Amino acid sequence: MVSLGHGPARLLPGWVAWEPLRSWCSKLETEQLTGLKRGISQDWVPSPKLDRYRIARQLTEKAIKEKKIFSIYGHYPVVRAALRRKGWVEKKFHCVPKGTLHMEDDSEGVTDSIGAEPKENPDLTLEKMDDIHDVMSRLVKHETPYFLWTIKRDMVDYHNLNFDQMLNHYGKTASFTTKIGLCVNMRTLPWYVQANPDCFFPRCYSLCTESEKQEFLDDFRRTAASSILKWVVSHQNHKAKSKSRREEASDSDPSHRKDAEDTDSKVLTGLSGKLIDIACKVCQTYLEQVGHGDIDIAEDAMEDLTEDEWNDLTRKYYALVHGDAFISNSRSYLPQCQALLNKITSINPQTEIDGVRNIWIIKPAAKSRGRDIVCMDRVEEILELVATDHLSTRDNKWVAQKYIETPLLIYDTKFDIRQWFLVTDWNPLTIWFYKESYLRFSTQRFSLDNLDSAVHLCNNSIQKHLVNAKDRSPLLPRHNMWTSSRFQEYLQRRGRGNVWGSVIYPAMKRAITNTMKVAQDHVEARKNSFELYGADFILGRDFRPWLIEINSSPTMHPSTPVTAQLCAQVQEDTIKVVVDRKLDHSCDIGNFELLWKQPVIELPPFSGSDLCVEGVSVKRAKKHTVSHAHLAPPISGTQPPKARCPSAMPDPAPGLPRAMQPEDLRLKDNKVLGCALPAPPRRPAERSCTARACSPEPGGRMAAPALHWQHLDGPVPRAVLAQATSARPSEPNTLRAHPLAATPCGGKAVEGSLIQLPRVPGRPSPVWASQCGQLLDSGPRAPSSDPSGQGTDLGSSLLGSPLADRAVASALLPPRG
């Protein structure tokens, strides 16, 4: 309990060594000492439980003010303790989400279960709560957590999080955290970076479609053909070495000579050298395809093996590489086989890891932690496995990846490397690489004759159930793990101490960077999120690392002394990067180093194709001199015809409401309102219809006169009536407009009158066409002329002249082209 007198303050039972608690205890002790000096009675001092509650409340209020409330789904004691030391208060979830109990992570078989957190009893009193953190958690049960650490992203409502809530997961990461996603997306790597995925990722096929199966089958057959060439080269070299050893052993040990004779006496099937010729032909065809030498060759002219020939080659290949057959005259093919292999190696960086057994590792796409993963070396068995249709669609997805047949071994035992990296942002892409990693050993000695998973899979979820083989080296640890520092010491003793810093470590960093660049466009880049990933690498004989897979939610269970140290360390360093560095960029970030941070990419405001239209804008003609023409109302007693000029009545503009379509526009009492008629475009010069009062625009373009129609409420002039009833024919090829003074539009809009509609680009204005129709329908078609020769009334001149009708209609239509 807290000391009430002189001396240092002591923590209450259940309290942790937390810096904020220490400061508050010191402050409380100072206040109590000040009260005693002032003569306050000892009886006034509150009880220890009340002191605990008061301190918990004050610390909680401070955490709420600073937004330091966190929640954890799962058993992560290191993360919980690290946040508490920094003044964060946990909001416990007493109702565990469905499906989270006893859940294992994506990478290994170590159970990261949520644990049976005791449910809160609402009647629980303060006296029954011994832990200060339980008190504080009770006080923040209605607060919003600002830091969320879960095993799975789906445990929280991801899309409804506030912008200031941190989460240790991103959305849509299946493009690189699943086997099938990584398989498909690595093929697009050359579109993002100048790198070849075949240099660090073993080729992989998704056996979900027939096209992918055919590609895998072609690859298997091509690899079998190159393996025959490798057998010829290796057999001749091995034969020469074994002969020298046998001669040396026969001189010293006669029993060894007898064993060698027994070995040579094994009955083998002799194969013809024609098998090597066919294999060389297949390899030569492959080289031509890669070098695009087959472009000018017709497809029907290309000589390919028939299905029976492929089956025969595959069957003989099996017998050859498994030691059941031999080729007697293979020595004569050695130069040709060596030359072809050199060419293949120059264009295929995976020639070395292919080996001669043609082993592929078959993985179910929907499972993790090494479940149902098998190694197979016969193509018919592989296709039969993936062809099963009794499984569901989700479980019937398989991935075939080329197995690394020539891995780097430590004391004849296979191992892989678990490497952590942290992504704190996707735009700009920010990657942190952890300097420490650990090695995982197999419990069995490495052998290609035994394709059991215990030999070839180093996942702890598989190896933890097995017992170390008796013939395995005693120099390997019993718990089957090394730290990367221990591995560097091993390399140093072997005289390869510089390999880690010059080859292995930089190559792993490049592989992670390139993979994340490919996945950047697929991930849901939420700000204020982060995620820790675990990548698995296997080293080849040349110490080159090969990326196998990337796991989300890597296990943090302290299953061995190595993981107990490194897993706790990486969690604490992750908190330093994502929490401490937000406030202080110069703070300690542990063993993390900034691997990559790209410039900010401005995202487009919308998704879709980015189309660009280029061209020259067309400007509308300016209005100049305004001409007017008097239109006489229809003669009394005559009914205007309902038929209108077809050329002047285009289809209504799409999208216009029914009330605004030209067919519904009418004039009340057959009167024309004063409104502006837009100027028609310029017509070709060969047309004979002309108009007066036209002024040229700058640039030589002529603007047609703009006609205004005046609402006539007064009496009609006699001259106009005379012109309307005149029977003299007008000039057939001349259209004239009588210039009048501009009259203001004084008419009032009445029901059914014309209204100005929006102009549709590329089509005549509906108002324009409607006015033309009203104009043509406004009077009888009686021929008339102007005896004075000064001008002709437009209403009368349009009547009785088909050529004039066509001229007006042509003038109202937009120009061609």
C-alpha positions in Angstrom: 0.0 0.0 0.0 1.0 3.6 -0.2 3.2 4.9 2.7 1.4 7.7 4.7 4.4 8.8 6.6 8.0 9.6 5.9 9.9 7.3 3.5 9.5 6.1 -0.1 6.0 5.3 -1.4 5.2 1.6 -2.0 2.9 0.2 -4.7 -0.4 -1.4 -3.7 -0.9 -5.1 -4.3 -1.7 -5.7 -8.0 0.0 -2.5 -9.2 2.7 -2.6 -11.8 5.8 -0.6 -12.0 4.2 2.2 -14.1 5.8 5.6 -14.4 2.5 7.6 -14.1 1.5 5.6 -11.0 4.9 6.4 -9.4 4.5 10.1 -10.1 1.0 10.1 -8.6 2.1 8.2 -5.6 4.9 10.7 -5.0 2.5 13.5 -5.4 0.0 11.9 -3.0 2.7 11.3 -0.4 3.8 15.0 -0.6 0.2 16.2 -0.1 -0.2 14.0 2.9 3.1 15.1 4.4 2.1 18.7 3.9 -1.2 18.0 5.7 0.5 16.4 8.7 2.9 19.4 9.0 -0.2 21.7 9.1 -1.6 19.7 12.0 -4.2 17.7 10.2 -5.3 14.7 12.2 -4.1 11.2 11.1 -7.7 10.1 11.3 -8.6 12.2 8.3 -6.3 10.3 6.0 -8.4 8.2 3.6 -8.1 4.4 3.5 -5.8 2.7 0.9 -8.7 1.5 -1.2 -10.1 5.0 -1.5 -6.6 6.2 -2.4 -6.4 3.6 -5.1 -9.7 4.7 -6.5 -8.8 8.3 -6.4 -5.5 7.8 -8.2 -7.1 5.5 -10.7 -9.7 8.1 -11.5 -7.2 10.9 -11.9 -5.0 8.8 -14.1 -8.0 7.7 -16.2 -9.2 11.3 -16.6 -5.7 12.3 -17.9 -5.7 9.3 -20.3 -9.2 10.3 -21.6 -8.1 13.9 -22.1 -5.0 12.7 -24.0 -6.9 10.1 -26.0 -4.9 7.2 -24.5 -7.5 4.5 -24.4 -6.6 1.1 -26.1 -8.2 -2.3 -26.6 -6.7 -5.6 -27.4 -8.3 -8.7 -28.9 -6.1 -11.6 -28.1 -3.4 -12.6 -25.8 -0.7 -9.9 -26.3 0.7 -9.3 -22.8 3.8 -7.5 -24.2 1.7 -4.9 -26.2 -0.6 -4.4 -23.2 2.4 -3.8 -20.8 4.1 -1.5 -23.2 1.1 0.7 -23.6 0.4 0.8 -19.9 3.9 2.0 -19.2 3.3 4.9 -21.6 0.1 6.0 -19.7 -2.5 4.2 -21.8 -5.6 2.8 -20.2 -7.1 -0.4 -21.5 -10.8 -0.7 -22.3 -11.4 -4.4 -21.9 -13.9 -6.2 -24.1 -15.8 -8.5 -21.8 -17.9 -9.9 -24.7 -15.4 -11.7 -27.0 -16.4 -11.5 -30.7 -17.6 -14.7 -32.3 -14.9 -16.9 -33.8 -12.0 -15.4 -31.9 -11.6 -17.9 -29.1 -8.7 -20.3 -29.7 -7.9 -18.6 -33.0 -4.6 -19.2 -34.6 -2.7 -16.7 -36.6 -2.1 -16.9 -40.4 1.4 -17.9 -40.3 2.1 -20.7 -37.9 0.3 -23.2 -35.7 1.0 -21.4 -32.4 -2.3 -20.6 -30.8 -2.8 -16.9 -30.1 -6.1 -17.4 -28.4 -8.1 -14.5 -27.0 -8.4 -16.3 -23.7 -11.4 -16.6 -21.5 -11.5 -13.1 -20.2 -13.8 -13.0 -17.2 -17.0 -11.2 -17.8 -17.7 -8.1 -15.8 -20.2 -8.4 -13.0 -22.2 -5.2 -12.7 -22.6 -5.8 -9.0 -18.8 -6.0 -8.5 -17.9 -3.5 -5.8 -14.7 -1.6 -5.5 -13.6 -3.7 -2.5 -13.4 -6.8 -4.6 -11.2 -5.2 -7.2 -7.6 -5.7 -6.3 -5.9 -4.6 -9.5 -5.6 -0.9 -10.2 -6.0 -1.6 -14.0 -9.3 -3.3 -13.4 -10.5 -0.1 -11.7 -9.2 2.1 -14.6 -10.7 -0.3 -17.2 -14.1 0.0 -15.4 -13.9 3.8 -15.6 -13.3 3.9 -19.4 -15.9 1.2 -20.3 -18.0 3.9 -22.1 -15.0 5.6 -23.8 -13.8 5.2 -27.4 -10.5 3.3 -27.8 -8.0 5.1 -29.9 -5.6 2.1 -30.3 -6.8 -1.3 -31.4 -4.7 -4.4 -31.6 -6.4 -7.5 -32.9 -5.5 -10.8 -34.5 -8.0 -10.3 -37.4 -9.1 -7.1 -38.9 -12.7 -8.3 -39.1 -12.9 -8.4 -35.3 -13.8 -4.7 -35.4 -16.0 -2.6 -37.5 -13.2 -1.5 -39.8 -15.1 0.9 -42.1 -16.8 2.8 -39.2 -13.6 3.7 -37.3 -12.8 7.3 -36.7 -9.9 8.9 -38.4 -8.0 9.2 -35.1 -8.4 5.5 -34.1 -5.3 3.3 -34.8 -5.6 -0.3 -35.9 -2.9 -2.8 -36.5 -4.4 -4.1 -39.8 -5.1 -2.9 -43.3 -7.9 -4.0 -45.6 -7.6 -6.0 -48.8 -4.1 -7.3 -48.2 -4.9 -10.7 -49.8 -2.8 -9.7 -52.9 0.3 -10.6 -51.0 -0.7 -12.3 -47.7 -2.4 -15.3 -49.4 -0.7 -17.9 -51.5 -2.8 -17.4 -54.6 -2.7 -13.6 -54.3 1.1 -13.5 -54.1 1.3 -16.0 -57.0 -0.9 -13.9 -59.3 0.4 -10.5 -58.4 4.1 -11.3 -58.7 3.7 -11.7 -62.4 2.9 -8.0 -62.8 6.1 -6.9 -61.0 7.8 -5.7 -64.2 5.0 -3.2 -64.7 5.8 -1.5 -61.4 9.6 -1.8 -60.9 12.5 -2.8 -63.0 13.0 -6.2 -61.4 12.5 -9.9 -62.4 10.4 -11.8 -60.0 12.0 -15.1 -61.1 15.2 -13.8 -59.3 13.7 -14.0 -55.8 10.3 -15.7 -56.0 10.0 -19.4 -57.2 7.6 -19.6 -60.1 4.1 -20.4 -59.1 0.9 -21.4 -60.8 -2.7 -21.1 -59.6 -4.3 -24.4 -60.6 -7.8 -23.0 -60.5 -8.4 -22.7 -64.3 -7.7 -24.9 -67.3 -5.3 -22.3 -68.8 -3.2 -22.3 -65.6 -3.1 -26.1 -65.5 -1.9 -26.1 -69.0 0.8 -23.6 -68.3 1.9 -25.7 -65.3 1.9 -28.9 -67.4 4.1 -27.2 -70.0 6.5 -26.0 -67.3 6.7 -29.4 -65.8 7.5 -31.0 -69.2 10.1 -28.3 -70.1 11.7 -28.8 -66.7 11.8 -32.5 -67.2 13.6 -32.0 -70.5 16.2 -29.8 -69.0 16.6 -32.2 -66.1 17.6 -34.9 -68.6 20.4 -32.7 -69.8 21.4 -32.1 -66.2 21.5 -35.8 -65.6 23.9 -36.3 -68.5 26.3 -33.6 -67.2 26.1 -34.7 -63.6 26.3 -38.4 -64.4 29.5 -38.0 -66.4 31.1 -35.8 -63.6 29.9 -38.2 -60.9 31.1 -41.2 -62.9 34.6 -39.7 -63.2 34.8 -38.9 -59.5 33.4 -42.3 -58.3 35.9 -44.1 -60.6 38.8 -42.4 -58.9 37.4 -43.0 -55.5 36.8 -46.6 -56.3 40.3 -47.1 -57.5 41.7 -45.5 -54.3 39.4 -47.6 -52.1 40.2 -50.9 -53.9 43.9 -50.5 -53.2 43.3 -49.9 -49.5 40.1 -51.9 -48.7 39.2 -55.0 -50.7 35.7 -55.1 -49.0 34.9 -51.8 -50.5 35.6 -53.2 -54.0 33.0 -55.9 -53.3 30.4 -53.4 -52.3 31.0 -51.3 -55.4 30.6 -54.4 -57.6 27.3 -55.2 -55.9 26.1 -51.7 -56.6 27.1 -51.9 -60.2 25.4 -55.3 -60.5 22.0 -53.7 -60.1 19.8 -54.4 -63.1 18.9 -51.1 -64.9 16.9 -50.4 -68.0 18.9 -49.1 -70.9 17.5 -46.1 -72.7 18.4 -45.0 -76.2 20.2 -41.7 -76.9 17.1 -40.6 -78.7 15.8 -39.5 -75.4 18.6 -36.9 -75.1 17.9 -35.8 -78.7 14.2 -35.1 -77.9 15.2 -33.3 -74.7 17.6 -31.1 -76.6 14.9 -30.3 -79.1 12.5 -29.3 -76.4 15.1 -27.1 -74.8 16.1 -25.5 -78.1 12.4 -24.7 -78.8 12.1 -23.1 -75.4 15.2 -20.9 -76.1 13.6 -19.7 -79.4 10.4 -18.9 -77.7 12.1 -16.9 -74.9 14.2 -15.1 -77.5 11.2 -14.5 -79.8 12.8 -16.4 -82.5 9.5 -18.1 -83.4 7.7 -14.9 -84.3 8.0 -15.4 -88.1 7.3 -19.1 -87.9 3.7 -20.2 -88.6 2.0 -22.0 -85.8 1.1 -25.0 -87.9 4.7 -25.2 -89.1 6.1 -25.5 -85.6 7.0 -29.1 -84.8 5.8 -30.0 -81.3 5.7 -33.3 -79.5 2.4 -35.2 -79.6 0.7 -36.1 -76.4 1.9 -39.7 -76.7 5.5 -38.6 -77.2 5.2 -36.3 -74.1 3.9 -39.2 -72.0 6.7 -41.5 -73.3 9.4 -38.9 -72.5 7.9 -38.3 -69.0 7.8 -42.0 -68.2 11.5 -42.5 -69.3 12.5 -39.4 -67.4 11.0 -40.8 -64.2 13.0 -44.0 -64.6 16.2 -42.1 -65.3 16.2 -39.7 -62.4 15.0 -42.3 -59.9 17.9 -44.6 -60.7 15.9 -47.3 -62.5 17.4 -46.6 -66.0 20.5 -45.3 -67.7 21.7 -44.1 -71.0 24.8 -46.0 -72.2 26.2 -43.6 -74.7 25.4 -40.3 -72.8 29.1 -39.3 -72.9 28.9 -38.3 -76.5 26.1 -35.9 -75.7 28.0 -34.0 -73.0 29.2 -31.0 -75.0 25.8 -30.4 -76.6 24.0 -30.7 -73.2 26.4 -28.4 -71.4 26.1 -25.8 -74.1 22.3 -25.8 -73.9 22.3 -25.7 -70.1 24.6 -22.7 -70.2 22.1 -20.8 -72.5 19.1 -21.8 -70.3 20.9 -20.6 -67.2 21.7 -17.3 -68.7 18.0 -16.5 -69.3 16.4 -18.5 -66.4 17.7 -17.6 -63.0 15.9 -20.5 -61.4 17.8 -23.2 -63.3 20.0 -23.9 -60.2 17.1 -24.4 -57.8 15.2 -26.6 -60.2 17.5 -29.6 -59.5 16.8 -32.8 -61.5 13.9 -34.3 -59.6 11.3 -31.8 -60.7 9.6 -31.6 -57.3 6.7 -29.1 -56.8 5.2 -28.1 -53.5 1.3 -28.1 -53.7 -0.4 -25.7 -51.3 -4.2 -25.2 -50.7 -4.9 -21.6 -51.3 -7.4 -21.3 -48.4 -5.3 -22.7 -45.6 -2.3 -21.7 -43.6 0.3 -22.8 -41.1 1.4 -25.6 -43.4 -1.9 -27.5 -43.4 -2.3 -30.0 -46.2 0.9 -28.9 -48.0 2.5 -31.8 -49.9 5.6 -32.2 -52.1 5.1 -34.2 -55.3 7.3 -35.0 -58.3 4.8 -36.7 -60.7 2.6 -34.5 -62.8 -0.2 -37.0 -63.2 -0.6 -37.2 -59.4 -0.6 -33.5 -59.0 -3.3 -33.0 -61.6 -5.3 -35.7 -60.0 -5.1 -34.1 -56.6 -6.3 -30.7 -57.9 -9.0 -32.2 -60.0 -11.1 -33.3 -57.0 -14.5 -31.9 -57.2 -16.0 -33.1 -54.0 -14.6 -30.1 -52.1 -16.1 -26.7 -51.9 -15.1 -23.9 -54.3 -13.1 -22.2 -51.6 -11.2 -25.4 -50.7 -10.7 -26.5 -54.3 -8.1 -23.8 -55.1 -4.5 -25.1 -55.2 -1.2 -23.4 -55.9 1.8 -25.2 -57.4 5.1 -23.7 -56.6 8.5 -24.9 -57.7 10.3 -26.5 -54.8 13.9 -25.4 -54.1 15.8 -28.7 -54.6 19.2 -27.2 -53.8 18.7 -25.3 -50.5 21.5 -24.1 -48.2 21.9 -26.7 -45.4 23.3 -26.4 -41.9 24.6 -29.7 -40.7 22.6 -31.5 -43.4 19.4 -29.9 -42.2 17.0 -27.6 -44.0 16.0 -24.3 -42.5 14.1 -21.1 -43.4 14.2 -17.5 -42.1 11.3 -15.6 -40.5 11.8 -11.9 -41.2 9.6 -9.1 -39.8 8.7 -5.9 -41.5 6.2 -3.1 -40.6 4.1 -1.0 -43.0 2.9 2.3 -41.4 1.5 3.9 -44.6 0.6 3.0 -48.2 0.6 6.5 -49.6 3.4 7.3 -49.3 4.5 3.7 -49.0 6.5 3.5 -45.8 8.2 0.2 -44.9 10.2 -0.5 -41.7 12.6 -3.5 -41.8 13.5 -5.3 -38.6 17.2 -6.0 -38.1 16.7 -9.2 -36.2 15.2 -12.4 -37.5 15.3 -16.1 -36.6 15.9 -19.4 -38.3 13.6 -22.4 -38.0 15.1 -25.9 -38.5 13.5 -29.1 -39.6 13.6 -32.1 -37.2 14.8 -34.4 -39.9 17.8 -34.6 -42.1 17.3 -33.3 -45.6 16.7 -35.8 -48.4 15.0 -35.7 -51.8 14.2 -39.4 -51.6 11.8 -38.7 -48.8 9.1 -36.1 -49.7 7.5 -36.1 -46.2 6.5 -32.7 -44.9 8.6 -33.2 -41.8 11.7 -33.0 -43.9 10.8 -30.2 -46.2 8.5 -27.9 -44.2 10.1 -25.9 -41.4 6.9 -24.3 -40.1 6.8 -24.5 -36.3 3.2 -25.6 -36.5 4.4 -28.9 -38.1 7.8 -29.4 -36.5 6.6 -28.9 -32.9 4.7 -32.2 -33.1 7.7 -34.1 -34.2 10.8 -35.5 -32.4 14.2 -34.7 -33.6 15.8 -37.4 -35.6 18.5 -39.5 -34.0 20.8 -39.1 -37.0 20.5 -35.3 -36.9 23.6 -33.3 -35.9 23.9 -32.7 -32.2 25.2 -29.2 -33.0 21.7 -28.1 -33.8 19.5 -26.7 -31.0 16.9 -28.9 -29.5 14.2 -26.2 -29.9 15.2 -26.0 -33.6 15.7 -22.2 -33.7 18.6 -19.8 -34.1 18.7 -16.1 -34.0 20.1 -14.3 -37.0 23.1 -13.2 -34.9 23.8 -16.9 -34.1 23.6 -17.6 -37.8 26.1 -14.9 -38.6 28.5 -16.4 -36.1 28.2 -19.7 -37.8 29.0 -18.1 -41.2 31.9 -16.3 -39.6 33.4 -19.6 -38.5 32.9 -21.0 -42.0 34.8 -18.1 -43.5 31.7 -16.5 -45.0 31.1 -13.8 -42.4 30.5 -11.1 -44.9 27.7 -13.0 -46.8 24.9 -11.8 -44.4 25.6 -8.1 -44.8 26.5 -8.2 -48.5 24.1 -10.8 -50.0 21.4 -12.2 -47.7 20.2 -9.1 -45.8 20.2 -6.6 -48.8 18.4 -9.2 -51.0 15.6 -9.8 -48.5 15.1 -6.0 -48.3 14.8 -5.7 -52.1 12.4 -8.6 -52.2 10.1 -7.0 -49.6 10.3 -3.6 -51.2 9.4 -4.9 -54.7 6.5 -7.0 -53.4 5.0 -4.1 -51.5 5.2 -1.9 -54.5 3.2 -4.4 -56.5 0.6 -4.7 -53.7 0.2 -0.9 -53.2 -2.6 -0.5 -55.7 -4.6 -3.4 -54.2 -4.5 -2.5 -50.5 -7.1 -0.4 -48.8 -4.8 2.4 -47.6 -6.4 3.6 -44.5 -4.6 6.4 -42.7 -3.6 5.9 -39.1 -3.3 2.2 -39.5 -0.3 -0.1 -39.5 0.5 -3.8 -39.8 3.3 -6.1 -38.8 4.1 -8.9 -41.3 6.2 -12.0 -41.3 8.0 -13.0 -44.5 9.5 -16.5 -44.9 12.8 -16.9 -46.9 14.8 -20.0 -48.0 18.5 -19.6 -48.9 19.9 -21.3 -52.0 23.4 -22.8 -52.2 24.7 -19.4 -53.4 23.2 -17.7 -50.3 20.5 -16.0 -52.4 17.3 -15.7 -50.4 14.0 -16.8 -52.1 10.7 -15.4 -50.9 8.2 -18.2 -50.1 5.3 -16.3 -48.6 4.2 -13.3 -46.5 2.0 -13.8 -43.4 -0.3 -11.3 -41.7 -0.6 -11.6 -37.9 2.6 -13.5 -37.4 2.7 -15.5 -34.3 4.1 -13.9 -31.2 3.9 -16.9 -28.9 7.1 -17.5 -26.8 7.3 -21.1 -27.8 11.1 -21.3 -27.6 13.8 -19.2 -25.9 14.5 -17.5 -29.3 10.9 -16.4 -29.9 10.4 -15.5 -26.2 13.2 -12.9 -26.7 12.7 -11.7 -30.3 8.8 -11.7 -30.4 8.6 -9.6 -27.2 11.3 -7.3 -28.6 9.6 -6.7 -32.0 6.3 -5.9 -30.3 7.8 -3.3 -28.1 9.7 -1.8 -31.0 6.5 -1.7 -33.0 4.8 0.4 -30.3 7.8 2.7 -30.4 7.4 3.3 -34.1 3.6 3.7 -34.3 3.0 5.5 -31.0 6.2 7.3 -29.8 7.3 8.4 -33.2 4.0 10.2 -33.9 5.0 12.8 -31.3 8.8 12.6 -31.6 10.5 11.7 -34.9 13.9 11.4 -33.2 12.7 8.9 -30.6 14.2 5.4 -30.1 12.7 2.9 -32.6 14.5 -0.2 -31.4 15.8 -2.5 -34.1 13.6 -1.1 -36.9 15.1 0.8 -39.7 13.3 2.7 -42.4 13.5 0.6 -45.5 11.4 2.6 -48.0 9.4 5.8 -48.1 8.3 6.9 -51.5 7.1 10.4 -52.5 3.4 11.1 -51.9 1.2 10.1 -54.9 -1.7 12.3 -55.6 -4.7 10.0 -56.0 -7.3 10.9 -58.7 -10.6 12.2 -57.4 -12.5 9.3 -59.0 -11.7 5.8 -60.2 -11.9 4.8 -63.8 -10.2 5.4 -67.1 -8.4 8.7 -67.4 -9.5 10.0 -70.8 -8.3 13.1 -72.5 -10.0 14.9 -75.4 -8.0 17.3 -77.6 -9.2 19.7 -80.2 -10.0 23.3 -81.2 -12.9 25.1 -79.6 -15.6 26.5 -81.9 -16.7 30.0 -80.9 -20.3 31.2 -81.6 -20.8 34.2 -83.9 -21.2 37.5 -82.2 -24.5 39.4 -82.7 -24.2 42.7 -84.7 -26.8 44.7 -86.6 -30.3 43.7 -85.6 -33.0 43.4 -88.3 -36.7 43.2 -87.7 -39.6 42.2 -89.9 -43.3 42.7 -89.4 -45.4 39.7 -89.5 -49.0 40.1 -90.2 -51.4 38.1 -88.1 -53.4 35.5 -90.0 -56.4 36.7 -91.9 -59.5 36.5 -89.9 -61.5 33.4 -90.5 -58.6 31.4 -91.6 -57.3 28.5 -89.5 -53.5 28.1 -89.5 -52.5 24.7 -90.8 -51.2 22.2 -88.2 -48.6 20.7 -90.4 -45.1 22.2 -89.9 -41.9 22.3 -91.8 -40.2 19.0 -91.2 -36.7 20.4 -91.7 -37.3 23.0 -89.1 -38.7 20.6 -86.4 -35.8 18.4 -85.2 -36.2 15.8 -82.6 -36.5 17.3 -79.1 -33.3 17.3 -77.2 -32.8 14.2 -75.0 -33.3 14.7 -71.4 -35.8 17.7 -71.7 -38.9 17.4 -69.6 -42.2 16.8 -71.3 -43.5 20.2 -70.5 -40.6 21.9 -72.3 -40.6 19.8 -75.6 -41.3 21.9 -78.7 -44.4 19.9 -79.7 -46.2 21.2 -76.7 -45.4 24.9 -77.2 -48.3 26.9 -78.5 -49.2 30.6 -79.0 -52.2 31.9 -77.4 -54.7 33.5 -79.8 -52.2 33.0 -82.6 -50.2 36.0 -81.4 -46.4 36.2 -81.6 -44.5 37.4 -78.6 -41.4 39.5 -78.8 -38.3 37.3 -78.3 -34.9 37.0 -79.8 -34.2 34.5 -82.5 -30.6 33.2 -82.4 -28.5 33.9 -85.4 -28.3 31.0 -87.9 -24.8 29.8 -88.8 -23.1 30.8 -92.0 -24.1 28.8 -95.0 -22.0 27.9 -98.1 -21.4 30.5 -100.7 -23.1 28.7 -103.5 -26.6 29.2 -101.9 -28.5 32.0 -103.6 -30.5 33.2 -100.7 -29.1 36.4 -99.2 -29.9 38.7 -96.3 -29.3 42.3 -95.8 -27.9 44.3 -92.9 -25.0 41.8 -92.4 -21.7 43.0 -91.1 -18.5 41.0 -91.3 -16.8 39.8 -88.1 -13.1 40.1 -87.5 -11.4 37.3 -89.4 -13.7 37.5 -92.4 -16.7 35.5 -91.1 -20.2 36.8 -91.8 -22.8 36.8 -89.2 -26.4 36.2 -90.3 -28.9 38.8 -89.1 -30.8 38.1 -85.9 -34.5 38.4 -86.4 -36.8 39.7 -83.7 -40.5 39.1 -83.7 -42.7 41.8 -82.3 -46.0 41.2 -80.5 -48.4 43.4 -82.4 -51.3 44.5 -80.3 -52.3 47.5 -82.5 -53.9 47.6 -85.9 -52.1 46.1 -88.9 -50.8 48.6 -91.5 -52.6 48.6 -94.8 -49.4 48.2 -96.7 -48.7 45.0 -94.9 -52.2 43.6 -95.7 -51.8 44.7 -99.2 -48.5 42.8 -99.5 -50.1 39.8 -97.8 -52.9 39.6 -100.3 -50.9 40.5 -103.4 -51.0 37.9 -106.1 -47.8 39.0 -107.9 -45.0 36.3 -107.7 -41.9 37.1 -105.7 -38.3 36.5 -106.8 -37.8 32.8 -106.4 -34.1 33.0 -105.5 -34.0 36.0 -103.2 -34.9 36.2 -99.5 -34.9 39.7 -98.1 -35.6 41.2 -94.7 -37.1 44.6 -94.3 -34.9 46.6 -91.7 -36.9 48.2 -89.0 -36.1 50.0 -85.8 -35.6 47.8 -82.8 -38.7 47.4 -80.7 -38.4 46.4 -77.1 -40.0 43.2 -76.1 -43.0 44.5 -74.3 -45.2 41.5 -74.7 -46.1 39.5 -71.6 -45.7 35.7 -71.3 -48.9 33.9 -71.5 -49.8 30.3 -71.1 -48.6 28.3 -74.1 -46.1 31.0 -75.2 -42.6 30.3 -76.3 -39.9 30.0 -73.7 -36.1 30.0 -74.1 -34.7 26.4 -73.8 -31.1 25.4 -73.3 -29.1 24.9 -76.4 -28.0 21.3 -77.0 -24.5 21.3 -78.6 -24.4 20.0 -82.1 -28.2 20.2 -82.6 -30.6 23.1 -83.6 -32.2 24.9 -80.7 -35.7 23.7 -80.0 -36.9 27.3 -79.7 -35.4 28.1 -83.0 -37.1 25.2 -84.7 -40.4 26.0 -83.0 -40.3 29.6 -84.0 -39.6 28.6 -87.6 -42.6 26.3 -87.5 -44.8 29.1 -86.1 -43.5 31.4 -88.8 -44.3 29.0 -91.5 -47.8 28.3 -90.1 -48.7 31.9 -89.4 -50.4 32.8 -92.7 -51.9 31.5 -96.0 -49.5 30.6 -98.7 -50.5 33.5 -101.1 -47.7 34.8 -103.3 -46.9 38.5 -102.9 -44.1 40.9 -103.8 -42.9 44.4 -102.8 -43.6 46.9 -105.5 -41.3 49.4 -104.0 -38.3 47.1 -104.3 -37.1 48.1 -100.9 -37.8 44.8 -99.2 -40.3 42.0 -98.9 -42.3 41.1 -95.9 -40.8 37.9 -94.5 -44.1 36.3 -93.6 -45.4 36.7 -97.1 -42.2 35.9 -98.9 -42.0 32.5 -97.2 -45.3 31.5 -98.6 -45.6 29.7 -101.8 -41.8 29.3 -102.4 -40.4 25.8 -101.8 -36.9 27.0 -102.6 -37.3 29.7 -99.9 -38.5 27.1 -97.5 -35.5 24.9 -98.1 -33.2 28.0 -97.7 -34.7 28.9 -94.4 -34.5 25.4 -93.1 -30.9 25.1 -94.3 -30.0 28.4 -92.6 -31.4 27.2 -89.4 -29.5 23.9 -89.4 -25.9 23.7 -88.0 -23.1 23.7 -90.5 -21.7 20.3 -91.6 -18.4 19.0 -90.3 
